[in-house]
Every structure is written in structure tokens, then in C-alpha cells.
């Protein structure tokens, strides 16, 4: 019997520093903000206790950008997916301090969540900011943005919804732009062959650090037709 092939992951789980405050936030606040992974589609309106446009952020890191958006736009719902537990704990702690109610979190692999839990045509926006570029050519197969991923996002977005990508690696930016330009069901909001400018997304600490080091930043915003 042939062994089941392990999926190629776009991330490496790092141990990192897991503070007592982050652990405590996970234990105490998960019932309020957390959604456990299952293989059944979610009733998102029920989880948020209301119907409102939903923005999904994949790989939110420490959650500062996601929390800023949720705080600034109480009329919308925000769902974050992150595999690193310290970052999840940090976000829950900050969300509780800010008394934010329009935010939910899943601590699991984003592709599996999209495949299993997120209903088709249910999202107003999907955000993926500064994913690992896997810059060595032999590692390009680990990049999360690939034709299969783009097709999956297209299925989950409602008509007129947006996919917002950002990276500080020019090679990855050009790679993503080429893939998106050739993907069915999407239109470039900046015009064919152009990167987006003057986006209103909050600047992440990761981005600010990169800019101090002289890195450029490239944004792509595509609309689902």
C-alpha cells in the first residue's frame, strides 16, 4: 500500500518565545475569539453573531495589522488564520484590551482551512501580507501563492471581492503578478501589468523594519469578476 504523500507546506513551525501572557490569553480568550479547525464548513454569520462583509487575513503574524483594521472598521467582520501560537496569543491579548468583537481566529494551516471550513462565495476580501518568499529556486515549490491557491481563493471570494497581496521581495512580487494576470476570474485594480499604490492597509512592523533596511514593498490588489 502506497504511503500517503505529505503536502508541501509554505511555512516552517518555529518554536519562538511563548510568553506567559500569550499562553494565558490563548487559554482564557480562545472561547471568545477562537474557532477550532474541523473538516466541516463554517456558518460564519453564526460565529460572528451577525451578517457583515468578511475579510480573511492569512498568516497575520502578531496580528497588529489585523487588529488595526478590525478596530477601524467595526461594520465589517475579520477572520485571521495563523499557525504560530505565540502570534495568536498576542493578538487575542490585544483584541481583548481593545474590546474588539468583530474578530475571530483560527490556529491552523490556511490552505486546509480554506479547503474545509470556508464556504464558497463567502468572503469580501482575502489578504496575504509578506508571506515567506522562499527565495531559493529549489524552494519555490513551497510558495503559498501558486495556481492552485489562486483558484481556491477565487472560489471563496464573492463577486466583486478582492485579493490583496503584499511582499518586500521584488522577485516574488513579479512572480505573483504574472500568476494573477494569467488567472481566470480576476482583474487587476491597478491596470494590467501594474502594482497597486496608495493602499489603505496598515503598515506592519515587519514592513516598517524592511523599509528601514531599504527594502521596497509591492502590493497587488485583484478583483474577482
Steps between C-alpha positions, in 0.01 A plus 500: 500500500644835395566745782294819496708782362559786744387839369764764430468768767562867434628554853730355765366483854747687721507464875568867573433667833161416650437741787283424799264781396459344155436156648248644742323688220467178299357313795258769617397674178481213252131435583420861400720544192617153395354261244629143515597331175259235374428351160153653488406832339439785743187706540695824512202721578431285805861521621491879478141524629408713200520528122766744375775508235786270600869568448729198540867555576738208446813489716434805717823468702451683830165635378573872531385581145188283528404651834546852365261423214242338725513796740468756221217321318247371755241459223703212350599156628863383507629143505870428548691177437842443656699184578736652760339490843699788658367734231146376560538554874635851443203592280242362744657694786497825301149442362360455850673818621350688203156346566472393136205271422519469118806274494538121498815286473592153374832341601562260213639457149331762278465282191324227697273758661408640159437156359296366791349781705445808286181485290519596134404858408510611864787752524515867407880514515799270546831647620843342487770737617871416486487122461830312509652560153701177503751687288723206410387347172489147640253624763261679263265201520434600863363843412140525612400702195467253213232424239313261732496755784372775269221277372406415859480868594290570192247243620476656848463864394163646418459684169674836528712379792872572516825309543770724649859375492812679625870410506836666546672262258494634143547155345201366692297809410566450129428127531165566672407771250563267208293222660212733580498658155454155347244378755139462390238703683717790622563858384791718607361810675817693413483410131665217314866456590497754785544476875254673732594831662354698788328202661339566836635193679675561833876475484629194684805500728658254256450750217626795700815308588550409136463859387765606752730246337427650159259234377232590248140392549266383226122471535262317268122544520287287272120501474301180454289540187 
